[in-house]
Amino acid sequence: MSVQPSTENAAPPSARPGSPWWRAGAVGVAAAVAANLLLLGAGHLLGASMTHPDPSGATVGVTAGGVALASALPLALGFAAAVALSLLWKGFLRTAQIVGTALALLSAVSPLLLDTDTPTRVVLALMHVVLAPAVWLSIAAVRRRALS
Protein backbone atom coordinates (compact mmCIF):
# COMPACT_ATOMS: atom_id res chain seq x y z
CA MET A 1 0.00 0.00 0.00
CA SER A 2 1.63 3.24 -1.08
CA VAL A 3 0.68 6.66 0.17
CA GLN A 4 0.53 9.42 -2.40
CA PRO A 5 1.20 12.99 -1.22
CA SER A 6 -1.87 15.20 -1.33
CA THR A 7 -1.77 18.00 -3.87
CA GLU A 8 -5.23 19.45 -3.33
CA ASN A 9 -3.95 22.23 -1.00
CA ALA A 10 -0.68 22.84 -2.81
CA ALA A 11 -0.15 26.24 -4.38
CA PRO A 12 0.23 26.35 -8.14
CA PRO A 13 3.89 26.48 -9.21
CA SER A 14 3.53 30.06 -10.47
CA ALA A 15 2.10 31.42 -7.21
CA ARG A 16 4.36 33.82 -5.32
CA PRO A 17 4.40 34.00 -1.53
CA GLY A 18 3.15 37.06 0.29
CA SER A 19 0.56 39.49 -0.99
CA PRO A 20 0.45 42.28 -3.53
CA TRP A 21 1.01 45.66 -1.89
CA TRP A 22 -2.56 46.83 -2.41
CA ARG A 23 -4.06 43.75 -0.75
CA ALA A 24 -1.63 43.75 2.18
CA GLY A 25 -2.27 47.44 2.79
CA ALA A 26 -6.04 47.13 2.59
CA VAL A 27 -6.15 44.11 4.91
CA GLY A 28 -3.79 45.77 7.40
CA VAL A 29 -5.80 48.99 7.52
CA ALA A 30 -9.14 47.16 7.71
CA ALA A 31 -7.92 44.90 10.52
CA ALA A 32 -6.54 47.82 12.53
CA VAL A 33 -9.75 49.84 12.12
CA ALA A 34 -11.92 46.87 13.07
CA ALA A 35 -9.83 46.05 16.15
CA ASN A 36 -9.84 49.67 17.30
CA LEU A 37 -13.59 49.97 16.84
CA LEU A 38 -13.99 46.84 18.95
CA LEU A 39 -11.78 48.43 21.61
CA LEU A 40 -13.92 51.57 21.49
CA GLY A 41 -17.04 49.48 22.05
CA ALA A 42 -15.34 47.56 24.86
CA GLY A 43 -14.34 50.86 26.46
CA HIS A 44 -17.96 52.02 26.47
CA LEU A 45 -19.13 48.67 27.86
CA LEU A 46 -16.53 48.81 30.64
CA GLY A 47 -17.66 52.28 31.70
CA ALA A 48 -14.79 54.36 30.30
CA SER A 49 -15.84 57.94 29.65
CA MET A 50 -14.05 57.91 26.27
CA THR A 51 -13.54 61.66 26.53
CA HIS A 52 -10.33 63.65 26.79
CA PRO A 53 -9.26 67.30 26.76
CA ASP A 54 -8.16 68.75 23.43
CA PRO A 55 -5.34 71.32 23.14
CA SER A 56 -7.78 74.22 23.62
CA GLY A 57 -8.93 72.76 26.93
CA ALA A 58 -12.37 71.64 25.81
CA THR A 59 -13.44 68.07 26.52
CA VAL A 60 -14.05 66.01 23.39
CA GLY A 61 -15.50 62.55 22.98
CA VAL A 62 -13.85 59.70 21.13
CA THR A 63 -16.13 58.81 18.21
CA ALA A 64 -16.19 55.84 15.86
CA GLY A 65 -15.39 58.08 12.91
CA GLY A 66 -12.45 59.61 14.72
CA VAL A 67 -11.14 56.18 15.69
CA ALA A 68 -11.48 54.90 12.11
CA LEU A 69 -9.72 57.96 10.68
CA ALA A 70 -6.95 57.99 13.30
CA SER A 71 -6.37 54.27 12.72
CA ALA A 72 -6.50 54.25 8.94
CA LEU A 73 -4.74 57.46 7.93
CA PRO A 74 -1.31 57.06 9.58
CA LEU A 75 -1.17 53.36 8.77
CA ALA A 76 -2.12 53.89 5.12
CA LEU A 77 0.28 56.80 4.64
CA GLY A 78 3.19 55.03 6.32
CA PHE A 79 2.49 51.82 4.43
CA ALA A 80 2.31 53.67 1.09
CA ALA A 81 5.58 55.48 1.84
CA ALA A 82 7.29 52.20 2.77
CA VAL A 83 6.12 50.48 -0.41
CA ALA A 84 7.14 53.44 -2.56
CA LEU A 85 10.60 53.62 -1.00
CA SER A 86 11.00 49.87 -1.39
CA LEU A 87 10.98 50.40 -5.15
CA LEU A 88 14.36 52.09 -4.70
CA TRP A 89 15.70 49.58 -2.15
CA LYS A 90 13.94 46.33 -1.22
CA GLY A 91 15.76 46.33 2.13
CA PHE A 92 13.72 49.35 3.14
CA LEU A 93 10.76 47.10 3.87
CA ARG A 94 12.55 45.56 6.87
CA THR A 95 13.52 49.04 8.09
CA ALA A 96 9.92 50.19 7.68
CA GLN A 97 8.69 47.17 9.64
CA ILE A 98 10.95 47.95 12.57
CA VAL A 99 10.51 51.73 12.57
CA GLY A 100 6.75 51.61 11.99
CA THR A 101 6.19 49.06 14.73
CA ALA A 102 8.39 50.99 17.15
CA LEU A 103 6.56 54.25 16.41
CA ALA A 104 3.18 52.59 16.98
CA LEU A 105 4.35 51.22 20.33
CA LEU A 106 5.99 54.48 21.40
CA SER A 107 2.87 56.46 20.51
CA ALA A 108 0.96 54.41 23.10
CA VAL A 109 2.59 56.53 25.80
CA SER A 110 0.74 59.73 24.84
CA PRO A 111 -2.78 58.52 25.81
CA LEU A 112 -1.42 57.43 29.17
CA LEU A 113 -0.54 61.07 29.89
CA LEU A 114 -4.03 62.44 29.17
CA ASP A 115 -6.07 64.08 31.92
CA THR A 116 -8.96 61.62 31.84
CA ASP A 117 -10.15 58.49 33.63
CA THR A 118 -7.89 55.42 33.76
CA PRO A 119 -10.09 53.08 31.65
CA THR A 120 -10.12 55.67 28.85
CA ARG A 121 -6.34 56.06 29.01
CA VAL A 122 -5.86 52.29 28.86
CA VAL A 123 -8.28 51.80 25.94
CA LEU A 124 -6.72 54.66 23.96
CA ALA A 125 -3.22 53.29 24.60
CA LEU A 126 -4.33 49.83 23.44
CA MET A 127 -5.65 51.41 20.25
CA HIS A 128 -2.11 52.62 19.53
CA VAL A 129 -0.67 49.18 20.33
CA VAL A 130 -3.08 47.58 17.82
CA LEU A 131 -1.26 49.39 15.02
CA ALA A 132 2.03 47.61 15.80
CA PRO A 133 1.05 44.14 14.55
CA ALA A 134 -0.90 45.71 11.67
CA VAL A 135 2.26 47.50 10.52
CA TRP A 136 4.51 44.48 11.04
CA LEU A 137 2.28 41.91 9.35
CA SER A 138 1.16 44.02 6.39
CA ILE A 139 4.70 45.03 5.50
CA ALA A 140 5.87 41.45 6.06
CA ALA A 141 3.39 40.24 3.44
CA VAL A 142 4.76 42.72 0.89
CA ARG A 143 8.34 41.88 1.87
CA ARG A 144 7.79 38.14 1.33
CA ARG A 145 6.50 38.85 -2.14
CA ALA A 146 9.27 41.33 -2.99
CA LEU A 147 12.01 38.91 -1.93
CA SER A 148 10.58 35.89 -3.75
LINBELDA-V282757 format. One record per helix or strand of 2 or more residues. SS is the DSSP state (H for helix, E for strand). FROM is the first residue (numbers start at 0). LEN is the number of residues. If there is no record, write none. Layout:
ss->{SS SS}
from->{FROM FROM}
len->{LEN LEN}
This chain:
ss->{H E E H H H H}
from->{20 50 58 63 91 107 117}
len->{25 3 3 23 15 5 30}
